[in-house]
Every structure is written in structure tokens, then in C-alpha cells.
Amino acid sequence: MATAMKRLASTTLVALTTVICSASVSGCAALGSYSPTARFERQGIFQPAKYPSGDWSQTSVLVQDAHFTAEDGTRLHGWYVRHPQPKGHALLLHGNAGNVTLLADTLRVLNQRHKLAVLALDYRGYGKSEGTPSEEGLYQDARAARKWLTERESIGEGDIVLMGVSLGGAVAVDLASRDGARGLVLASTFTSLPEAAQKHWPLVPMSLVLSTRMNSLAKIKNYHGPLLMTHGDADEVVPYKQGQALYEAAPGSKRLITVSGGKHNSPQPEEYRVALDQFLNQLPPIGASTVQTASIDVSVEPLGP
């Protein structure tokens, strides 16, 4: 995954815990969106860069603007990169900060080296997407993006490979656990947001404070498809043991690439690139599974100058 994108992802927990701990109230998690800390929580977790922040000029990959609508009517945007003979079709879900422009290098590698057609999503409130980010909102956004990609590529929703890094991995796990996927690829993903935050503030009961859960550890037990994970054993943001726990909880065929000395922002090694190619080559054929969701608006247009 792109180093720049992962560097911004590493700010999640520091900003989150600084804001939340100043307003923590025991038992707030049970109140969900009605929690008195919910607004502060969202400000700490989600750190979007709105358009025109970022480099929106044409990159080394010919991207197209994808426009679609979430179930609640929120207008969303993403970058789409086609491939004339794709090995697969991937939905790429970035971390908590920045916007889709940080994914330019990742899109190039996935498209040119790994031969994937890719849609990179900007969640609500990020980049050119409208709305305000929230846990449930992000899940809706990812489903809308997956639907758009199936319409564009004329494939089933079960034929999409879900790829997520850090917080984006939690979004990918939610989709895969509920609906299935052709394959699931996770990088530096936590077991749950409260557990990840607990590492940085061990004296604060984060499971009681945070209403945003993103409980991937519980959800991944319901995903039985192919899984590829990568995690640095020196990750200073999401502890390596959380990646191990997530991996061990997955019931299907799986592989974990341990990046020796790798931190949260470290680039992926060649071992991972080789493993990803092997993973893609071993996926079930397109059409082997089906996923159904509500219809959404679908449109695509060339990226403007």
C-alpha cells in the first residue's frame, strides 16, 4: 500500500485518544450515536481531506472519476482504474485520513503489476464525497462502491476482491463477513477500534468509552473465503498481536505475511507482492458466488484536467 496513505493512517489513535479522553464518560459506548462523546469521537477517528486538498491531476495511472450514491442518498466519489484483461476486480479501502489522491501509487502497482481493475473509494466527507463520516456510513459507502464496480465490469458482487488498510481493513471485513467476497486482503488491520486505542491509553477503559466499535475480530469469524494479511511485527500503531489474533480467528483458507521490523508506515516488501500474485491466481473463478444489495445510481466519466 502507498506509504503516504499509511503515514496519515498512523495519526488515528493519537488524535482519537487525545480528544476522547478529555471527555470520556463511563458507559458511553452503550449509547452509540447518542453518546455525549460521539461527536468528539468522530472528529478523532475520521480525518478527511476535502477537495481540493491533494493532487487531483492525472497520475501515472489513467484514472476515471466514479460517482455513485449510498443507500441513505449520500453522493460519493472514487477513482477507477480499468484493465483490459484483469486477473480480478478490487475495491480498495483507504485508512482514516486524507483522501483518494494518496492512493495513486497503490493504484499503479495494483493495476500494472498485479493486473487488477480497481475502484478506490473516498468515504463520505472525504475528497469529493459528500456527507459526514461515521462507522455505519462507511459501511454503506463501501457497499455502494462495490455495486458500482459490478455494474461497470458486468460481474457479480461476489466477484469483488476487497482490499483494506488499517481502518479500511475494518470496513472490508464488515462487507466480507456479511456478504462474502471473492477474496479479502488486509494490511495493518486492528481487531477492534477500542482494542487498538487501548494500547495507547492503557489506563482508560476504551471499550466503555468508544461507541465506534469496528469489531473485526468478531466479524471475521463469519467470513469463510480466501484471506491474505500483512502486518509489520514492529507496528507502533496497531500491535502485531492484533493482526495475529485477527488471522487466527478467520476460518477459511488464509496466509499471513509478517513484515520483519515493519512499522505501520513501512512499504510492503517483495514477499508480499509475490504472495498477492499467488493469492490472486488461486482465487475461485468469477461467477462462483453471488451477493445481492439494493440498487444504486451508477455513472462514470473521465477524470477532468
Backbone bond lengths (Angstrom), bond angles and torsions (degrees), N, CA, C in turn:
res aa  C-N    CA-C-N  psi(-1)  N-CA   C-N-CA  omega(-1)  CA-C   N-CA-C  phi
1 M - - - 1.446 - - 1.526 109.75 -
2 A 1.308 116.92 156.36 1.459 120.70 -175.68 1.519 111.13 -63.29
3 T 1.337 115.12 132.76 1.457 120.49 -179.29 1.515 111.87 -60.69
4 A 1.318 117.52 -41.99 1.469 120.47 -178.80 1.511 111.50 -60.96
5 M 1.315 116.82 -41.88 1.457 120.11 -179.63 1.522 110.81 -65.83
6 K 1.328 117.46 -40.61 1.451 121.19 -179.36 1.517 111.33 -71.29
7 R 1.322 117.84 -30.66 1.463 120.12 177.50 1.520 110.54 -61.80
8 L 1.328 116.49 -42.59 1.450 119.11 177.57 1.520 111.78 -67.99
9 A 1.330 116.24 -34.00 1.463 119.11 179.62 1.517 111.58 -61.84
10 S 1.312 117.99 -27.77 1.454 121.57 -176.69 1.522 112.70 -69.98
11 T 1.329 118.60 -11.05 1.466 121.09 179.15 1.520 112.46 -82.31
12 T 1.333 117.96 -6.76 1.464 121.91 -173.29 1.517 112.99 -53.04
13 L 1.316 116.25 -61.17 1.442 119.97 -168.81 1.523 112.85 -72.44
14 V 1.316 117.76 -34.65 1.455 119.87 179.46 1.523 110.18 -62.11
15 A 1.345 116.24 -50.56 1.465 119.76 179.69 1.515 111.10 -65.65
16 L 1.314 116.21 -41.30 1.460 121.25 -178.31 1.517 111.15 -59.48
17 T 1.307 117.28 -54.60 1.448 120.08 -173.71 1.516 112.34 -70.49
18 T 1.323 117.96 -31.96 1.463 120.44 177.22 1.515 111.19 -60.87
19 V 1.339 116.03 -42.66 1.460 120.04 -178.36 1.516 111.61 -76.94
20 I 1.324 116.44 -44.62 1.457 120.15 -173.97 1.515 111.92 -67.70
21 C 1.315 116.88 -43.75 1.459 119.53 -174.11 1.512 111.92 -64.87
22 S 1.320 117.28 -24.13 1.458 119.72 178.87 1.513 112.12 -75.03
23 A 1.342 116.41 -14.50 1.471 119.22 -178.11 1.518 111.48 -131.58
24 S 1.328 117.56 20.74 1.461 120.96 -173.49 1.524 111.59 -66.76
25 V 1.329 115.07 139.13 1.454 122.37 177.41 1.516 106.82 -132.54
26 S 1.313 118.23 124.98 1.462 121.62 -176.93 1.521 110.35 -57.97
27 G 1.326 115.20 129.68 1.445 120.90 177.68 1.505 114.59 88.49
28 C 1.308 119.16 5.55 1.465 121.52 -178.00 1.514 112.59 -61.37
29 A 1.321 118.42 -29.49 1.459 121.08 -176.87 1.517 110.91 -59.32
30 A 1.318 117.41 -35.37 1.461 120.80 -177.72 1.521 112.31 -67.43
31 L 1.327 116.83 -19.94 1.456 120.52 -178.47 1.522 113.10 -85.26
32 G 1.336 116.60 -12.22 1.458 120.41 178.54 1.508 112.03 59.65
33 S 1.344 116.11 -130.94 1.469 120.72 -177.84 1.524 112.69 -66.97
34 Y 1.363 117.15 -13.89 1.462 120.47 178.12 1.529 112.33 -88.75
35 S 1.338 116.22 -1.56 1.456 120.38 178.90 1.524 110.40 -60.16
36 P 1.351 117.84 140.32 1.467 119.39 177.74 1.518 113.40 -65.62
37 T 1.324 116.61 -15.74 1.468 119.47 179.34 1.524 112.41 -99.98
38 A 1.337 118.25 0.66 1.466 120.69 -172.08 1.526 112.25 -59.06
39 R 1.326 117.06 -42.97 1.460 119.12 -178.46 1.535 110.90 -65.52
40 F 1.335 116.51 -42.20 1.455 119.97 177.81 1.526 110.89 -64.07
41 E 1.325 114.78 -37.20 1.456 121.23 178.70 1.527 110.98 -58.15
42 R 1.336 114.74 -52.02 1.461 119.27 -177.86 1.522 111.38 -61.30
43 Q 1.320 116.66 -36.63 1.463 119.67 179.05 1.520 111.50 -66.09
44 G 1.324 116.45 -33.63 1.451 119.65 179.67 1.513 113.32 -78.83
45 I 1.329 116.38 -38.64 1.466 120.75 -176.14 1.524 111.34 -76.64
46 F 1.316 116.44 -51.02 1.458 121.44 -173.45 1.525 109.86 -98.84
47 Q 1.319 116.58 119.40 1.455 122.66 -176.82 1.532 110.06 -125.69
48 P 1.326 116.35 70.10 1.469 120.41 -174.98 1.520 112.89 -73.15
49 A 1.318 115.18 147.78 1.466 121.97 168.71 1.525 106.47 -105.29
50 K 1.310 116.68 112.98 1.452 121.15 -177.79 1.525 110.46 -81.66
51 Y 1.332 115.21 150.25 1.460 121.63 172.30 1.533 108.61 -56.87
52 P 1.347 119.29 135.19 1.471 128.06 14.71 1.530 115.16 -96.33
53 S 1.339 118.31 15.59 1.461 119.77 178.04 1.529 110.23 -59.87
54 G 1.322 116.59 133.28 1.456 121.52 -178.35 1.520 111.53 106.67
55 D 1.324 115.29 169.37 1.457 121.71 179.18 1.519 109.24 -93.57
56 W 1.316 115.83 100.97 1.467 120.75 -177.36 1.527 112.79 -94.67
57 S 1.315 117.77 5.22 1.456 120.82 178.04 1.522 110.07 -72.98
58 Q 1.321 115.86 165.25 1.468 120.60 -179.63 1.520 110.07 -59.43
59 T 1.308 116.83 137.21 1.462 122.14 -178.34 1.521 110.04 -105.84
60 S 1.333 115.42 -167.77 1.459 120.64 178.94 1.525 112.07 -70.51
61 V 1.311 116.88 -9.19 1.461 121.85 176.18 1.528 107.65 -114.04
62 L 1.326 116.85 135.65 1.457 120.66 177.74 1.526 108.15 -75.80
63 V 1.310 117.11 101.94 1.454 121.28 -177.91 1.517 110.12 -102.17
64 Q 1.319 114.51 157.36 1.449 122.23 173.84 1.514 108.63 -122.58
65 D 1.322 116.19 149.41 1.453 120.89 173.45 1.527 109.29 -78.61
66 A 1.308 116.06 129.59 1.462 121.60 174.93 1.520 108.04 -110.70
67 H 1.324 116.65 132.77 1.458 122.01 -179.88 1.523 108.89 -123.93
68 F 1.317 116.98 132.14 1.460 120.98 -179.42 1.520 108.65 -155.72
69 T 1.327 116.17 174.21 1.463 121.55 -172.18 1.516 110.21 -127.91
70 A 1.328 116.79 132.30 1.456 121.59 176.52 1.523 110.58 -73.16
71 E 1.313 115.63 168.82 1.467 120.81 -177.00 1.518 112.38 -59.04
72 D 1.342 117.50 -32.15 1.458 120.00 -179.07 1.526 112.96 -88.20
73 G 1.332 117.28 7.51 1.459 121.71 176.04 1.518 115.01 94.73
74 T 1.315 118.71 -1.04 1.460 121.44 179.85 1.524 110.28 -69.77
75 R 1.333 115.31 128.36 1.458 121.14 179.44 1.517 110.22 -81.53
76 L 1.341 115.49 130.23 1.462 121.82 -172.80 1.519 111.67 -124.17
77 H 1.318 114.28 161.37 1.462 120.95 -178.77 1.531 109.81 -138.43
78 G 1.312 114.93 150.83 1.460 120.32 174.16 1.510 110.51 -154.20
79 W 1.314 116.70 171.44 1.465 123.47 174.29 1.517 109.28 -106.50
80 Y 1.312 114.77 129.85 1.468 121.44 -178.91 1.527 110.18 -116.11
81 V 1.329 116.09 135.24 1.459 122.74 176.85 1.525 108.02 -124.40
82 R 1.315 117.20 118.12 1.458 120.13 -178.95 1.507 111.09 -87.99
83 H 1.325 116.28 164.43 1.464 122.90 173.53 1.521 107.46 -138.68
84 P 1.342 118.09 135.53 1.470 119.71 -175.77 1.529 113.67 -65.97
85 Q 1.330 117.17 -31.54 1.465 121.53 178.65 1.529 109.15 -138.62
86 P 1.304 116.81 73.79 1.464 119.83 -172.59 1.525 113.99 -72.79
87 K 1.329 114.62 142.83 1.460 120.11 169.05 1.526 110.82 -71.94
88 G 1.311 114.63 -26.65 1.448 120.13 -178.31 1.505 110.69 -169.18
89 H 1.325 115.23 177.78 1.463 122.64 -178.10 1.520 107.18 -128.60
90 A 1.326 116.69 119.88 1.458 120.95 -171.42 1.520 111.95 -117.29
91 L 1.324 114.72 142.75 1.453 122.41 168.48 1.516 106.59 -103.85
92 L 1.337 116.89 118.79 1.462 123.22 -175.39 1.524 109.68 -102.53
93 L 1.327 116.55 124.45 1.463 122.89 -174.92 1.526 109.47 -118.29
94 H 1.335 115.64 114.45 1.458 120.00 -174.66 1.526 111.69 -82.58
95 G 1.340 115.19 -179.71 1.452 121.51 -177.80 1.509 113.52 -78.07
96 N 1.334 115.99 -158.76 1.453 120.61 -169.93 1.530 114.52 -81.16
97 A 1.339 117.33 -16.26 1.463 119.27 -169.92 1.525 111.57 -123.92
98 G 1.340 115.58 162.32 1.455 121.03 176.33 1.514 112.41 82.01
99 N 1.315 115.48 -144.82 1.460 122.17 176.64 1.522 109.07 -160.26
100 V 1.305 116.33 -174.21 1.459 121.84 -171.27 1.529 113.43 -64.16
101 T 1.315 117.67 -19.87 1.464 119.21 -178.99 1.524 112.14 -63.82
102 L 1.342 117.12 -23.18 1.459 120.34 178.41 1.520 112.76 -72.86
103 L 1.325 116.37 -8.90 1.466 120.65 -176.11 1.525 113.05 -94.93
104 A 1.313 118.56 6.78 1.465 120.82 -174.65 1.528 112.08 -55.77
105 D 1.323 117.20 -47.95 1.466 120.27 -178.63 1.524 111.43 -67.24
106 T 1.338 116.33 -40.52 1.464 120.21 177.46 1.521 111.07 -61.44
107 L 1.329 116.67 -43.19 1.460 120.36 178.16 1.526 111.31 -60.87
108 R 1.328 115.99 -41.52 1.464 119.82 179.64 1.527 110.93 -61.15
109 V 1.327 117.30 -46.07 1.464 120.85 -177.88 1.528 110.72 -66.89
110 L 1.315 116.92 -45.76 1.466 119.31 -179.61 1.517 111.76 -63.11
111 N 1.327 116.46 -36.90 1.457 120.77 -177.66 1.518 112.52 -78.18
112 Q 1.312 117.29 -47.76 1.460 120.74 -172.21 1.526 113.14 -86.17
113 R 1.324 117.40 -41.07 1.466 119.00 179.65 1.521 112.29 -83.97
114 H 1.337 115.94 -46.48 1.461 119.46 -173.39 1.527 113.13 -96.14
115 K 1.333 116.94 -1.90 1.467 122.31 172.89 1.531 112.57 59.28
116 L 1.306 115.19 49.09 1.458 121.12 178.62 1.522 111.00 -111.13
117 A 1.307 116.41 142.72 1.460 121.85 163.36 1.520 105.63 -85.91
118 V 1.335 117.65 129.33 1.466 120.42 -169.35 1.525 111.12 -132.06
119 L 1.331 114.71 137.60 1.451 121.47 167.78 1.523 107.63 -114.07
120 A 1.334 116.75 119.26 1.462 122.30 175.47 1.523 108.21 -100.52
121 L 1.313 116.41 124.22 1.461 122.79 -173.91 1.520 112.11 -95.89
122 D 1.322 116.12 137.20 1.454 121.37 162.99 1.525 107.24 -98.72
123 Y 1.336 116.27 117.26 1.458 120.02 177.90 1.531 111.00 -61.68
124 R 1.312 115.58 165.99 1.468 120.74 176.97 1.526 110.32 -53.61
125 G 1.335 115.28 134.12 1.454 120.91 -178.88 1.515 114.57 87.84
126 Y 1.325 117.68 -8.35 1.464 122.51 -179.53 1.528 110.00 -104.84
127 G 1.340 116.28 143.78 1.454 119.99 175.18 1.512 112.79 54.70
128 K 1.329 116.18 -122.38 1.456 122.31 -179.60 1.526 113.23 -95.57
129 S 1.328 117.26 3.00 1.467 120.59 179.46 1.525 110.58 -80.37
130 E 1.310 115.28 143.57 1.459 121.25 179.79 1.525 110.70 -84.46
131 G 1.330 116.09 174.27 1.447 120.92 171.90 1.510 114.92 91.21
132 T 1.330 114.75 -173.41 1.462 123.56 -179.30 1.518 108.87 -124.64
133 P 1.330 118.79 131.15 1.469 120.44 -175.15 1.528 113.54 -70.55
134 S 1.315 115.24 146.24 1.459 123.97 173.85 1.524 106.75 -156.84
135 E 1.314 117.07 166.62 1.472 119.95 -179.08 1.521 111.52 -58.89
136 E 1.323 116.91 -54.41 1.468 119.81 -178.44 1.525 110.94 -66.16
137 G 1.326 117.07 -33.77 1.454 119.88 177.84 1.514 112.05 -62.64
138 L 1.328 117.40 -41.58 1.465 120.85 178.63 1.521 111.48 -62.99
139 Y 1.321 116.59 -38.36 1.462 119.17 178.09 1.537 110.61 -64.09
140 Q 1.319 116.10 -42.08 1.459 119.38 175.99 1.524 111.39 -60.90
141 D 1.325 116.23 -42.75 1.461 121.36 -177.47 1.530 110.88 -61.26
142 A 1.321 116.12 -43.67 1.468 120.04 -178.58 1.524 110.93 -65.08
143 R 1.314 117.17 -37.15 1.470 119.75 178.37 1.527 110.79 -67.42
144 A 1.317 116.38 -38.64 1.462 119.61 177.30 1.524 110.31 -65.36
145 A 1.319 117.78 -40.59 1.456 121.22 178.82 1.522 111.37 -64.83
146 R 1.325 116.35 -42.09 1.463 119.81 177.71 1.524 111.24 -61.15
147 K 1.330 116.16 -41.14 1.460 120.24 178.57 1.525 111.07 -63.18
148 W 1.339 116.06 -42.03 1.461 119.34 178.44 1.517 110.91 -60.17
149 L 1.322 117.49 -43.76 1.455 121.23 -177.60 1.526 111.57 -64.69
150 T 1.313 117.23 -37.88 1.467 119.28 178.31 1.521 111.11 -66.73
151 E 1.338 116.38 -38.32 1.457 119.67 177.86 1.528 110.64 -65.96
152 R 1.297 116.98 -41.41 1.464 121.97 -177.79 1.522 111.53 -67.73
153 E 1.349 116.75 -37.60 1.462 121.21 -175.18 1.524 113.46 -99.73
154 S 1.330 116.63 -2.50 1.474 121.96 -179.96 1.526 111.93 56.46
155 I 1.327 114.76 50.03 1.458 121.51 177.51 1.521 108.68 -130.65
156 G 1.330 116.62 174.00 1.455 120.80 177.39 1.518 111.43 -83.54
157 E 1.316 116.65 158.42 1.458 120.14 179.85 1.527 111.87 -67.16
158 G 1.313 117.00 -24.63 1.452 120.67 175.67 1.510 113.45 -75.84
159 D 1.332 117.40 -4.51 1.468 121.54 179.91 1.524 112.70 -93.82
160 I 1.323 117.88 4.61 1.459 122.00 -177.95 1.523 110.56 -89.10
161 V 1.334 116.15 136.19 1.455 122.19 170.24 1.528 107.48 -90.03
162 L 1.321 117.03 123.63 1.454 122.41 -179.33 1.526 109.44 -94.35
163 M 1.338 116.85 127.08 1.455 121.99 -177.85 1.530 108.71 -127.78
164 G 1.335 117.18 126.29 1.457 119.92 -178.83 1.510 111.90 -142.30
165 V 1.328 116.01 145.37 1.458 121.72 177.86 1.518 109.08 -120.01
166 S 1.324 117.21 134.77 1.456 124.14 177.99 1.527 109.30 53.77
167 L 1.311 118.67 -120.30 1.459 120.87 -179.88 1.524 111.52 -60.41
168 G 1.333 117.30 -34.26 1.456 120.77 177.46 1.514 112.40 -62.47
169 G 1.334 116.99 -27.91 1.454 120.67 175.58 1.518 111.45 -64.40
170 A 1.332 117.12 -36.79 1.457 120.59 177.76 1.524 110.90 -65.14
171 V 1.319 117.05 -37.33 1.470 120.88 176.94 1.530 109.97 -66.03
172 A 1.330 116.36 -42.34 1.462 120.78 179.25 1.523 111.09 -63.65
173 V 1.327 117.34 -41.17 1.464 121.05 178.81 1.520 110.72 -62.81
174 D 1.319 117.48 -39.35 1.455 120.12 178.94 1.526 110.96 -59.82
175 L 1.323 117.03 -47.53 1.466 120.31 178.54 1.518 111.71 -62.34
176 A 1.326 116.16 -47.59 1.461 120.29 -176.37 1.524 111.55 -64.36
177 S 1.321 116.99 -38.97 1.464 120.11 -177.42 1.519 112.28 -70.58
178 R 1.325 116.18 -34.01 1.464 120.18 -178.88 1.521 112.29 -83.30
179 D 1.322 116.65 -39.47 1.460 120.97 -168.26 1.521 114.90 -119.02
180 G 1.322 117.73 -15.39 1.456 120.47 -172.92 1.520 110.85 85.40
181 A 1.313 116.27 172.07 1.462 122.56 179.46 1.516 107.92 -164.71
182 R 1.317 115.63 158.42 1.466 119.44 174.74 1.524 110.64 -65.27
183 G 1.330 115.92 -34.48 1.448 121.81 176.84 1.523 109.03 -165.00
184 L 1.332 115.93 158.37 1.459 122.01 -179.24 1.524 108.67 -130.79
185 V 1.332 116.97 127.06 1.461 122.78 -179.48 1.527 108.09 -124.54
186 L 1.338 116.59 123.30 1.447 122.28 -176.19 1.525 110.91 -124.77
187 A 1.324 116.13 138.52 1.462 121.63 177.53 1.522 109.12 -128.08
188 S 1.335 116.86 123.35 1.473 122.79 173.94 1.520 111.86 53.59
189 T 1.317 116.80 47.69 1.461 121.94 -174.90 1.525 111.22 -99.98
190 F 1.328 116.59 138.59 1.460 121.77 -178.76 1.518 111.88 -85.30
191 T 1.343 115.29 163.80 1.460 121.08 176.41 1.530 110.18 -72.83
192 S 1.305 116.61 -45.07 1.465 123.08 173.88 1.516 106.86 -156.85
193 L 1.310 116.18 158.56 1.466 118.85 -179.01 1.531 112.33 -65.23
194 P 1.338 118.74 -43.53 1.466 117.27 177.22 1.530 113.29 -60.05
195 E 1.332 117.73 -38.88 1.461 119.79 179.94 1.524 111.00 -67.70
196 A 1.311 117.48 -37.55 1.460 120.06 177.36 1.528 110.79 -65.42
197 A 1.339 115.65 -41.35 1.466 119.71 179.52 1.521 111.53 -68.78
198 Q 1.323 116.66 -31.02 1.458 120.80 -177.84 1.522 112.11 -59.63
199 K 1.323 117.36 -32.84 1.460 120.79 179.03 1.525 111.64 -59.34
200 H 1.305 116.53 -36.47 1.455 121.24 -174.06 1.526 112.72 -88.33
201 W 1.336 116.62 -23.27 1.459 121.17 177.60 1.527 108.65 -133.69
202 P 1.332 117.41 73.19 1.471 121.41 -172.39 1.523 114.66 -63.45
203 L 1.327 119.13 -21.39 1.462 121.30 -177.66 1.528 113.31 -90.51
204 V 1.325 116.46 -4.64 1.468 121.04 -179.79 1.529 109.31 -103.48
205 P 1.339 119.06 128.61 1.478 120.77 -179.66 1.535 111.15 -74.93
206 M 1.311 116.33 81.07 1.462 120.34 -172.79 1.530 112.75 -61.75
207 S 1.328 117.76 -29.80 1.465 119.44 179.00 1.523 111.72 -66.51
208 L 1.332 116.89 -22.66 1.459 121.03 176.57 1.517 112.46 -90.37
209 V 1.318 116.38 -25.08 1.462 121.20 -174.56 1.523 112.28 -87.34
210 L 1.322 116.68 -43.58 1.466 120.34 -170.62 1.521 112.19 -86.26
211 S 1.312 116.71 125.62 1.466 121.31 173.63 1.525 111.14 -86.67
212 T 1.330 117.76 -21.14 1.466 121.69 174.12 1.517 107.72 -80.41
213 R 1.324 117.22 117.28 1.457 120.45 -170.26 1.533 112.89 -102.24
214 M 1.334 116.37 -53.57 1.464 121.35 -175.83 1.536 110.63 44.93
215 N 1.312 114.96 57.87 1.462 122.10 -173.77 1.529 111.04 -83.88
216 S 1.300 115.81 80.50 1.462 120.80 -177.93 1.518 112.00 -69.53
217 L 1.327 117.43 -30.62 1.458 120.70 -178.63 1.521 110.99 -61.49
218 A 1.314 117.26 -41.60 1.462 120.61 178.12 1.526 111.39 -72.96
219 K 1.317 116.49 -39.61 1.463 120.44 -173.95 1.518 113.42 -72.87
220 I 1.336 117.64 -36.85 1.463 119.60 -172.04 1.527 111.75 -66.58
221 K 1.310 117.50 -17.43 1.463 121.11 177.34 1.524 111.89 -65.70
222 N 1.319 116.09 -18.42 1.468 120.95 179.70 1.522 112.89 -95.99
223 Y 1.336 117.09 1.85 1.463 120.56 177.19 1.527 108.84 -103.32
224 H 1.330 116.53 122.07 1.461 121.27 -174.59 1.526 113.05 -112.95
225 G 1.326 116.87 10.43 1.459 120.20 -178.81 1.519 112.28 -90.33
226 P 1.338 116.63 -176.13 1.469 122.41 -179.58 1.528 111.47 -65.45
227 L 1.328 115.60 140.82 1.456 122.04 -177.11 1.525 110.28 -135.34
228 L 1.335 115.57 132.13 1.466 122.01 171.13 1.518 107.41 -123.76
229 M 1.344 116.18 127.56 1.455 121.07 179.65 1.518 110.42 -125.58
230 T 1.321 115.80 150.28 1.456 121.91 173.21 1.519 108.43 -138.04
231 H 1.338 115.48 138.39 1.463 120.27 -177.36 1.518 109.11 -156.65
232 G 1.311 117.01 134.32 1.446 121.48 177.21 1.520 111.70 -78.38
233 D 1.345 117.37 136.62 1.463 119.18 -178.28 1.530 112.44 -78.84
234 A 1.342 117.29 -0.49 1.464 121.68 174.33 1.530 110.59 -118.58
235 D 1.326 117.11 23.44 1.465 121.72 -179.38 1.523 109.57 -60.28
236 E 1.324 116.41 119.30 1.453 122.04 -177.03 1.530 112.68 -90.82
237 V 1.309 118.12 -6.32 1.468 122.38 -178.98 1.524 110.70 -104.89
238 V 1.322 116.96 -55.22 1.458 122.89 175.68 1.525 107.38 -112.10
239 P 1.316 119.44 109.22 1.466 121.42 -175.94 1.523 112.71 -55.29
240 Y 1.315 114.89 142.31 1.467 121.12 -179.73 1.526 111.36 -56.55
241 K 1.325 116.77 -35.60 1.468 119.27 -177.98 1.531 111.52 -63.71
242 Q 1.333 117.06 -24.77 1.464 118.72 175.23 1.527 110.78 -70.79
243 G 1.335 116.50 -39.80 1.455 119.29 174.25 1.512 111.78 -61.12
244 Q 1.330 116.57 -41.62 1.466 120.83 177.53 1.521 111.22 -61.43
245 A 1.333 116.87 -44.71 1.460 120.97 -179.34 1.527 111.16 -62.62
246 L 1.314 116.21 -40.77 1.462 120.93 178.82 1.525 109.94 -64.35
247 Y 1.308 116.03 -43.36 1.464 121.61 179.13 1.530 111.22 -61.99
248 E 1.318 116.02 -45.92 1.463 120.06 -178.08 1.517 112.34 -65.82
249 A 1.329 117.51 -28.19 1.463 120.79 -178.43 1.522 112.87 -78.55
250 A 1.324 117.78 -18.28 1.469 121.04 -178.34 1.527 109.75 -73.86
251 P 1.328 118.59 128.42 1.463 120.77 -174.02 1.527 115.88 -86.96
252 G 1.331 118.30 -15.82 1.462 120.76 -174.21 1.515 113.29 -89.75
253 S 1.329 115.58 -169.17 1.464 120.87 175.83 1.523 108.53 -65.53
254 K 1.340 116.91 137.07 1.460 119.01 -170.76 1.519 111.28 -156.68
255 R 1.343 112.85 159.90 1.460 120.66 176.10 1.522 108.87 -149.37
256 L 1.313 115.94 136.41 1.465 121.91 178.55 1.517 109.43 -116.23
257 I 1.323 116.85 123.76 1.455 122.61 173.93 1.528 107.85 -97.67
258 T 1.321 116.05 115.24 1.458 121.38 177.03 1.521 108.77 -92.27
259 V 1.315 116.46 120.03 1.453 121.52 179.45 1.526 107.91 -88.32
260 S 1.316 116.20 105.82 1.458 121.25 -176.66 1.528 110.41 -62.64
261 G 1.328 116.23 122.28 1.458 121.31 -178.29 1.512 113.93 73.61
262 G 1.314 117.46 3.88 1.463 121.54 -175.79 1.510 112.80 -73.77
263 K 1.327 115.99 133.49 1.453 122.21 174.71 1.523 109.59 -100.30
264 H 1.319 115.49 -178.03 1.461 119.24 -175.82 1.526 111.57 -61.99
265 N 1.324 116.56 -30.26 1.464 120.95 -176.04 1.523 113.41 -99.95
266 S 1.305 117.69 2.46 1.464 119.76 -175.62 1.527 111.10 -68.71
267 P 1.336 117.63 142.52 1.471 119.91 176.54 1.523 110.72 -68.14
268 Q 1.318 115.45 155.76 1.455 119.96 179.06 1.534 110.33 -72.76
269 P 1.323 117.63 135.84 1.465 120.82 -179.41 1.526 111.61 -78.33
270 E 1.323 115.69 170.21 1.462 121.34 178.53 1.530 111.26 -59.85
271 E 1.328 116.98 -32.91 1.464 120.32 178.05 1.520 111.46 -55.77
272 Y 1.322 115.84 -40.06 1.456 119.84 178.74 1.522 111.22 -68.59
273 R 1.336 117.27 -40.39 1.462 120.39 179.89 1.528 110.95 -61.15
274 V 1.316 116.27 -42.76 1.463 121.03 178.10 1.523 109.95 -64.96
275 A 1.325 116.16 -43.20 1.461 120.58 -179.89 1.529 111.42 -63.52
276 L 1.337 116.98 -37.89 1.464 120.34 179.20 1.524 110.51 -65.72
277 D 1.323 117.37 -41.59 1.465 119.85 176.05 1.526 110.96 -60.40
278 Q 1.318 117.16 -44.43 1.459 121.22 178.73 1.522 110.83 -62.97
279 F 1.302 116.00 -42.14 1.463 121.93 178.96 1.520 110.84 -59.46
280 L 1.325 116.63 -47.61 1.460 120.96 -179.24 1.529 111.35 -64.64
281 N 1.318 116.94 -37.82 1.475 120.79 -179.40 1.524 112.43 -67.77
282 Q 1.331 116.38 -23.26 1.464 120.56 -175.81 1.524 113.76 -100.51
283 L 1.324 117.04 3.20 1.458 119.63 -179.46 1.523 111.79 -67.80
284 P 1.330 117.76 152.83 1.468 120.12 176.16 1.522 110.30 -62.29
285 P 1.324 117.22 153.90 1.470 120.06 -177.96 1.523 112.25 -63.45
286 I 1.313 114.96 153.23 1.465 120.17 176.51 1.524 109.57 -60.56
287 G 1.321 115.64 136.11 1.453 120.59 -179.52 1.515 113.20 97.90
288 A 1.336 117.60 -0.61 1.462 120.25 -176.76 1.523 112.69 -77.70
289 S 1.349 117.22 -18.20 1.462 119.98 179.55 1.521 109.21 -139.90
290 T 1.330 115.66 162.68 1.462 121.41 179.38 1.514 109.87 -131.89
291 V 1.316 115.94 143.65 1.457 123.25 175.56 1.514 106.58 -134.68
292 Q 1.310 116.78 134.43 1.459 120.38 -178.72 1.528 110.24 -120.47
293 T 1.323 117.40 131.71 1.462 122.60 172.04 1.509 108.46 -137.81
294 A 1.329 115.73 172.85 1.466 120.37 -178.53 1.519 111.00 -64.94
295 S 1.314 116.14 149.60 1.458 121.01 178.19 1.525 110.52 -67.90
296 I 1.337 116.13 148.49 1.461 121.51 177.80 1.514 108.69 -136.00
297 D 1.330 115.43 167.45 1.455 120.36 175.15 1.521 109.61 -68.25
298 V 1.326 116.89 138.71 1.461 121.22 -179.48 1.507 109.60 -132.26
299 S 1.355 116.62 129.25 1.447 121.10 174.80 1.509 108.76 -154.42
300 V 1.336 116.86 155.51 1.452 121.31 176.63 1.521 108.07 -145.41
301 E 1.326 115.21 144.71 1.457 119.22 179.15 1.523 108.92 -148.51
302 P 1.333 119.06 154.36 1.457 119.86 179.61 1.520 111.80 -61.47
303 L 1.316 115.61 148.99 1.459 120.81 175.41 1.513 109.16 -65.43
304 G 1.325 115.62 132.38 1.451 121.12 -178.59 1.510 112.41 -73.69
305 P 1.329 117.89 166.30 1.451 121.50 179.68 1.522 111.80 -67.98
